[in-house]
Amino acid sequence: MKTKYLKFITLSFIVINFIACKAQTIYPFNTSSDKVPDYSYIKDTKNELPPYIGIYKANYQGNEIILYITKTDKKLLEFPRKKFYKDVLEVRYIVKDSTGKVLQDTQNNITKKNEIESIIFNKRTDGALVFYYSGTNCSVGWGKINLKKINATQLTWAYYRDSMLLMEGECAGMDLKIYLPEVEGLVFTKQ
């Protein structure tokens, strides 16, 4: 009987230690990924992301832009030197010209191309939510997009693309046009 009891205690101790070692530390949304250990969880603890969720529309230079903003909880983000989970907003979009012709549609995007994903709240400057944009073909147009809530139904858009050089012939035959509006202060309205 003592042996069974001792085995039970030992097994319980091992299971508890295993669970404790695998416990995941949770950090608030604005925590830098540089400051967390691998497989930590950067969580939207203050529910700052849900007000952005929805479908938004704007018109710019004759084009209609429709943003589809959704939230993904605990998305695994993998970088060469860091892996962690994070609650993120993801933006898919459609850009149509004045005749209604679709110029770009990322609703069914399954690649990293044209990916727009939330990074942090920029509370020190204007309180905008900062997104990373991976760019289109050959990463052309990659940069950051700031979205800031004006009220319950509107937000402002600011897109800042980074420059890059392409070698002649590189990405030949690919559409390298950036269809997103390269502007600050564009107002999108929730549908």
C-alpha positions as CSV (number, residue, x, y, z in Angstrom):
1,M,0.0,0.0,0.0
2,K,2.8,2.4,0.9
3,T,4.5,1.7,-2.5
4,K,1.3,2.6,-4.4
5,Y,0.9,5.8,-2.3
6,L,4.5,6.7,-2.9
7,K,4.1,6.1,-6.7
8,F,1.0,8.2,-6.7
9,I,2.8,11.1,-4.9
10,T,5.8,10.9,-7.2
11,L,3.7,10.8,-10.4
12,S,1.6,13.7,-9.1
13,F,4.7,15.7,-8.4
14,I,6.0,15.1,-11.9
15,V,2.8,16.1,-13.6
16,I,2.5,19.3,-11.5
17,N,6.1,20.2,-12.4
18,F,5.5,19.5,-16.1
19,I,2.4,21.7,-16.1
20,A,4.2,24.5,-14.2
21,C,7.2,24.4,-16.6
22,K,4.8,24.7,-19.6
23,A,2.8,27.5,-18.0
24,Q,2.6,30.5,-20.4
25,T,3.3,34.0,-19.2
26,I,0.9,36.6,-20.3
27,Y,2.0,40.2,-21.2
28,P,-0.1,43.2,-22.1
29,F,-0.6,44.1,-25.8
30,N,1.9,46.9,-26.0
31,T,4.8,44.8,-24.6
32,S,7.7,44.6,-27.0
33,S,8.3,41.2,-28.3
34,D,12.0,41.7,-27.5
35,K,11.2,41.7,-23.8
36,V,9.3,38.4,-23.7
37,P,10.6,34.8,-23.6
38,D,9.8,32.4,-26.5
39,Y,6.2,31.2,-26.6
40,S,4.9,33.9,-24.3
41,Y,1.4,35.4,-24.9
42,I,1.1,39.1,-25.7
43,K,-2.6,39.5,-24.9
44,D,-5.1,42.3,-25.5
45,T,-5.8,42.5,-21.7
46,K,-7.6,45.9,-21.9
47,N,-9.8,44.9,-24.9
48,E,-8.4,47.8,-27.0
49,L,-8.7,45.9,-30.3
50,P,-12.5,45.0,-30.6
51,P,-13.6,48.6,-31.3
52,Y,-11.7,48.4,-34.6
53,I,-13.4,45.2,-35.8
54,G,-15.7,45.6,-38.7
55,I,-16.1,46.6,-42.4
56,Y,-15.0,50.2,-43.3
57,K,-15.2,52.1,-46.5
58,A,-13.6,55.2,-48.0
59,N,-13.1,56.8,-51.4
60,Y,-9.8,58.2,-52.5
61,Q,-8.9,59.6,-56.0
62,G,-11.8,57.8,-57.6
63,N,-11.2,54.5,-55.9
64,E,-13.3,52.8,-53.3
65,I,-11.4,51.1,-50.5
66,I,-13.1,48.5,-48.3
67,L,-11.3,47.3,-45.2
68,Y,-12.3,44.1,-43.5
69,I,-10.8,44.2,-40.0
70,T,-10.9,41.0,-37.8
71,K,-9.3,39.9,-34.6
72,T,-7.3,36.7,-34.1
73,D,-6.6,35.7,-30.6
74,K,-3.3,34.1,-29.6
75,K,-1.8,34.0,-33.1
76,L,1.6,32.3,-33.3
77,L,4.2,34.8,-34.7
78,E,7.5,33.2,-35.7
79,F,10.6,35.2,-36.4
80,P,14.2,33.9,-36.9
81,R,15.1,34.7,-33.3
82,K,11.7,34.8,-31.5
83,K,8.4,32.9,-31.4
84,F,5.5,34.2,-29.4
85,Y,1.7,34.4,-29.4
86,K,-0.2,37.6,-29.8
87,D,-3.7,38.9,-30.1
88,V,-3.7,40.8,-33.5
89,L,-6.0,42.6,-35.8
90,E,-5.8,41.6,-39.4
91,V,-6.9,43.7,-42.3
92,R,-8.1,42.3,-45.7
93,Y,-9.2,44.8,-48.3
94,I,-10.7,45.4,-51.7
95,V,-9.8,48.4,-53.9
96,K,-12.2,49.2,-56.8
97,D,-11.9,51.9,-59.4
98,S,-14.7,54.4,-60.2
99,T,-16.4,51.8,-62.6
100,G,-16.5,49.2,-59.9
101,K,-13.7,47.1,-61.4
102,V,-11.7,45.3,-58.7
103,L,-8.1,46.5,-58.8
104,Q,-6.9,44.4,-55.8
105,D,-8.7,42.0,-53.5
106,T,-6.9,40.3,-50.5
107,Q,-10.0,38.8,-48.8
108,N,-8.8,35.2,-49.5
109,N,-5.1,36.0,-49.0
110,I,-3.3,33.0,-47.6
111,T,0.3,34.2,-48.2
112,K,2.4,36.9,-46.5
113,K,1.9,39.1,-49.5
114,N,-0.4,42.1,-48.9
115,E,-0.7,41.2,-45.2
116,I,-1.7,44.0,-42.8
117,E,-1.4,43.1,-39.1
118,S,-1.5,45.2,-35.9
119,I,1.7,45.8,-34.0
120,I,1.2,48.3,-31.1
121,F,-0.8,51.2,-29.9
122,N,1.2,54.4,-30.4
123,K,-0.1,56.0,-27.2
124,R,2.8,58.4,-26.8
125,T,2.0,60.4,-30.0
126,D,-1.5,60.2,-31.3
127,G,-3.1,57.0,-29.8
128,A,-3.2,55.3,-33.2
129,L,-3.1,51.6,-33.7
130,V,0.0,50.8,-35.7
131,F,-0.1,48.0,-38.4
132,Y,2.7,46.4,-40.4
133,Y,2.0,46.1,-44.1
134,S,4.1,43.4,-45.9
135,G,3.7,45.0,-49.3
136,T,2.6,43.6,-52.6
137,N,4.6,41.6,-55.2
138,C,8.3,41.5,-54.3
139,S,7.3,43.4,-51.0
140,V,6.9,46.6,-52.9
141,G,5.2,49.2,-50.7
142,W,6.0,47.5,-47.3
143,G,5.7,49.8,-44.4
144,K,3.3,50.9,-41.7
145,I,-0.3,51.9,-41.5
146,N,-1.8,53.9,-38.6
147,L,-5.5,53.6,-37.8
148,K,-7.0,55.8,-35.2
149,K,-10.6,55.8,-33.9
150,I,-12.3,59.1,-34.3
151,N,-15.6,57.9,-32.9
152,A,-17.7,54.7,-32.8
153,T,-18.1,54.6,-36.6
154,Q,-15.1,56.3,-38.1
155,L,-11.3,55.9,-38.1
156,T,-8.5,57.7,-39.8
157,W,-5.9,56.1,-42.1
158,A,-2.2,57.0,-42.6
159,Y,0.0,54.9,-44.7
160,Y,3.8,55.3,-44.7
161,R,5.6,53.1,-47.1
162,D,9.3,52.3,-46.9
163,S,11.5,52.5,-49.9
164,M,13.3,49.7,-51.6
165,L,15.4,49.2,-54.6
166,L,14.7,46.5,-57.2
167,M,17.4,45.3,-59.6
168,E,16.5,45.6,-63.3
169,G,14.6,42.5,-64.3
170,E,13.8,41.5,-60.8
171,C,10.1,40.8,-60.4
172,A,9.6,41.1,-64.2
173,G,6.1,40.8,-65.3
174,M,4.6,41.3,-61.9
175,D,2.1,44.0,-60.9
176,L,4.2,46.3,-58.7
177,K,1.5,49.0,-58.3
178,I,0.5,49.9,-54.8
179,Y,-3.3,50.2,-54.7
180,L,-3.6,51.3,-51.0
181,P,-4.1,55.0,-50.6
182,E,-0.7,56.6,-49.7
183,V,-2.2,59.4,-47.7
184,E,-2.6,60.7,-44.1
185,G,-6.0,61.6,-42.6
186,L,-8.2,59.6,-44.9
187,V,-11.5,58.9,-43.0
188,F,-13.0,55.4,-43.2
189,T,-16.6,54.9,-42.1
190,K,-18.0,51.7,-40.6
191,Q,-20.6,49.9,-42.6
